[in-house]
């Protein structure tokens, strides 16, 4: 599956401290390396799933064909699951 990673991370890696004019720090190499692990997966109904699996945590964001976010799920190997769903999120 395609990775979000390289082009997007290349853009983010070029940000300097204070990139927003409010003193924000530039993205760290560690944060950028984690973001590169996110993949885009096409769904059977024309939607797209954004997913990442890192260090025992699994994150999935399902986007409906309409563009609305249908659900956000985070699973940790310890058995904890957080889920937000409903199609009201834009």
Secondary structure, 3 states (H helix, E strand, C coil): CCECHHHHHHHHHCCCCCCCCCCCCCCCHHHHHHHCCCEEEECCCCCEEEEEEECCEEEEEEECCCCCEEEEEEEECCCCEEEEEEEEEC
